[in-house]
Amino acid sequence: MSVSAPSPLRGRLGLELRFFRLLIRIYGAGFRDRYEEELVSFFCRDRVRDRYAGVVGTLSFWRLTLRDLAATAARERAIAGREKWRAETVFQDIGFALRQIKADPGFSITAIFILAVAIGASTAVFSAVNGVVLRPLPYPEPDSLYRVFTRFLPESGYDFEQFTPSPREIVAYSDATEALVDVGLFDGFSLTFTAEGLDPTRLSAVGLDDRMMNVLGVHAEIGRRFGAEDMLGKATFTTVLAPVALLSHRLWVDQYGSDPAIVGQTMTLDGSITEIIGVMPAGFSFPSPDTDIYVPYPVDRVDPGDWGWHGISAIGRLADGVTIEQAREELAALNARWREEFGHPQEGHFLYLEELHGSLIGDAREALWMLMAAVLLVLTIGAVNVASLLLARGETRASEIRLRMALGAGRARLIRQMLTESTVLAVSATVLGVGLAGLGLDAVLAVNPRALPRMDGIAIDTTVLGFSLLACAGTALVFGLAPAVQASRASMSERTSADGAARKRLRSLLVSTEVAISVVVVLSAGLVVRSFTHLSQLDAGFNSEGRITFGMYLPEPTYPTNEEVRIGVTRLVDELRATPGVTGVAFTSALPISGPTAYPDFYVQGRPEPAPGERRSSAQTIVATPGYMNTMGIDVLAGRAFEATDTVNAPPVAIFNQTAVDTYWPGENPVGDFVQIAAADAPWIEVVGVIEDVRTEGLDREIQPQLYLPFEQEQGFWQATSRIGSFVIRTPGDPTQLVPGARAAVAAIDPNLPLENIRTAEDLVARSLAGPRLITGLLGGFAGIALLLALVGVYGIVSHSVARRTREIGIRQALGAGRTRVLWMMVREGAAPAFVGLGIGLAAAFVVTEALTDLLYQVSPRDPATFVALPIALAGVAVFASWIPSRRATRVTPVEALRSE
Amino acid sequence: MTPRPQADGLGPTPSSLTLVTVQILVSLGRGPMHGYGIKLDIEERTDGAMTLGSGTLYQAMQRLEKQGLVQSSVAQEPGGRRGRVYELEPLGRDVLERELELMQRTVAFAAAGSESPA
């Protein structure tokens, strides 16, 4: 039977408690087995006492805890009889080291603070690398899972590096493959959940075909998973009938209070009754942690639709013993066979496999490794900096060391003593650093919860603590060993001038190293900051001020026909327009920066159909009500915007963006031309206007040709995509103030319509930049720390030199050396090693920044401006850091100087 | 080195007890307590002058249990949770009494200046 602290307490102390548990492993196994739970219980009760509240309290608590731990662990091990004499010496060394720290608090606080910041930053970044990149996906054998994409090379008539496959392609692949266990399909969408006494809410849903759960290798925790019998009806572009559903663990807990009798209950989704057949396990989230509910995604395997109907996602799992190379070879052969048998895929278009983990995290992998590299460099600078401090202190401790040697301490014993001191410093810094990392992570995650994929998995766990301990040991060794050897060697004999020179050389070397590393970090950060500046200055193509947007879905049971959707949207627009404070309202199928949209081909009247291999005309199609351009602040460059007269009965019209004009009408004006969308029974449409480019996918994505259609006319010939769309509302005031009014207006038309993803237009832009902003901010911060530490190093070496050379300076001045000459002599002391470091750092950066290529937007990794401006600035700052302490040297009077020794 | 209970039942010689050990015995002299309770009790009695860390406390408890001065058992705490509670063995009580007596004599001796002890 063991003692345990109240569990809420333990939860609150999470991180600190885990760290304490790690620390008490220092005790022998016998003692731990008997007292661990009691130690933990003691820790929990003690930690929450009022006297240990706040930062000062926390520090004082940990100081006491560590002191107790250090003192008792050695004694306990000694009692256990294990390596008795050695433990006692270690105990002695630790005690001595603690007294040293107390004796020189200025030095100790500086050293611990520098290391804590560096170790804390490394720990925080490593926890992100661990959570996003290293942590395996939550499925069995996740490394065998691959996304299936299609690629269109220009000879196919299109040009897309990565595109979603069509169900027909995937069904063919799934039927033919032997290298894969199977290929499953999925698609993400939203479903409206209504229940009595509850506001209608939109649930994030994922449709899975009958193969997908087998591919992922997952089972329901309660109930059963989808089988072929659940795949009723046929999924269409806009509607998924969900006769049955599996709840995510989160929804089951939040909405149903973990009801164990959940299977067989029903819920209302999109106005129709759905039976709950089970609950997924707690750790399962697919494809992202946002998913609330899983529904069947029926695919007609006999007639899975047109080959070119792209728009679903697919994942395959490698069969046992099959390598990815073999699977790729098989797929290449299949691509060739299909081309021969069905004429599809055409030349330059093929299916390919991409590792699932990589496709989920995308650029974040490179960005995080870059941050990790940067932060490890900062850690190195920190360690070098403290080495420099210790070296300087070694000189002042020379007499103490000589005394100890005279009393019989061997060299090895002295080195061990000094290494123990370094370790005590490093351990204190690590404790503080891990605390800082925890606070920092909480802050970053609170502000940017979605800036990076898989960010929900970022936490300081045992792996991360293991890394911190490694960082601790590594830095202790780096900054402790050199000064320790130096100090003990120097003390073997009387101090000689040769020792002094050697020590000075070592310090100069350390300063050069610090500066060189900081140049690499600062230059890399400079490039990334420049890239981010480019990104943030990009014209999104619309005015984001004073606009609020929200998504809306008009469900099929309530709005079964196109006509009813048209009437519904029109009434909503009118009602919203009547809301006080609103100066413009529009509805669109795709807001800016919201992701890809449908991408149909179109023909231009009077032009021959393109030959195979020739560029086909296709454009992202966006539907909008009259007033959209005006409400969103999009400039009309030629012709006109949509007008209220562009109704279902009026002649059909269309508007293109500038990129479409540049691509398909280079040097011409398309206004007055007629185009036809490649869909059944599509009419010829007159081009009536050209508008500026609006970024639909992401700020850093290439702008695609875009085709805008009036909402009312689109209903006639294209599939009814517009029952899903978004409203944008313009106001001269604060747009967030409009939300209650908008809610009331929507409820007045249909109380069962939830407002989804309510965001200001400014937020749309900001979200697109959240990842780059976070990475840039962090890297900039690290560069700042690196620079500061390097400057402290330069300042330190000069300042130390001034203090030691007071007498020499006095004599020089007495002999007639001018103040300026003395000043520059001293400035050189710091500037010379700094410039050596600058040179080495520049050369290194020239090679290293190449690795940033993929992360930079419109900036060359060897951007001349960055490579010239930053080093000049750094040189200036290095001279300045040398100049400040050098001024002291010039104030020395000869009399003072001669008195100084 | 480790003091052992002696055949005469008088336990370790008083001088082998540390101040921490004495304080723990004094606390347990007031009745059975759990580990953290002992810490709080000592803090209260010494006005915070003696603050035990967990390692120090349980190391002492381990020693005292081995010496047979203290025994522990699992019991229901006031909060309803189950926890380990320590109490004095008869031997521990004897040792404590002897130690306190010795202390009193020491204090009296010190208070009387350089006069010889009574």
Chai-1 contact restraints between the chains, C-beta under 6 A:
chainA,res_idxA,chainB,res_idxB,connection_type,confidence,min_distance_angstrom,max_distance_angstrom,comment,restraint_id
A,M1,B,V74,contact,1.0,0.0,6.0,A-B,restraint_1
A,M1,B,R82,contact,1.0,0.0,6.0,A-B,restraint_2
A,V3,B,G83,contact,1.0,0.0,6.0,A-B,restraint_3
A,V3,B,R84,contact,1.0,0.0,6.0,A-B,restraint_4
A,Y35,B,Y58,contact,1.0,0.0,6.0,A-B,restraint_5
A,E38,B,G35,contact,1.0,0.0,6.0,A-B,restraint_6
A,L39,B,S54,contact,1.0,0.0,6.0,A-B,restraint_7
A,F42,B,G35,contact,1.0,0.0,6.0,A-B,restraint_8
A,F42,B,Y36,contact,1.0,0.0,6.0,A-B,restraint_9
A,F42,B,S54,contact,1.0,0.0,6.0,A-B,restraint_10
A,R45,B,Y36,contact,1.0,0.0,6.0,A-B,restraint_11
A,D68,B,G53,contact,1.0,0.0,6.0,A-B,restraint_12
A,D68,B,G55,contact,1.0,0.0,6.0,A-B,restraint_13
A,D68,B,T56,contact,1.0,0.0,6.0,A-B,restraint_14
A,L69,B,G55,contact,1.0,0.0,6.0,A-B,restraint_15
A,T72,B,G55,contact,1.0,0.0,6.0,A-B,restraint_16
A,T72,B,T56,contact,1.0,0.0,6.0,A-B,restraint_17
A,T72,B,Q59,contact,1.0,0.0,6.0,A-B,restraint_18
A,E76,B,Q59,contact,1.0,0.0,6.0,A-B,restraint_19
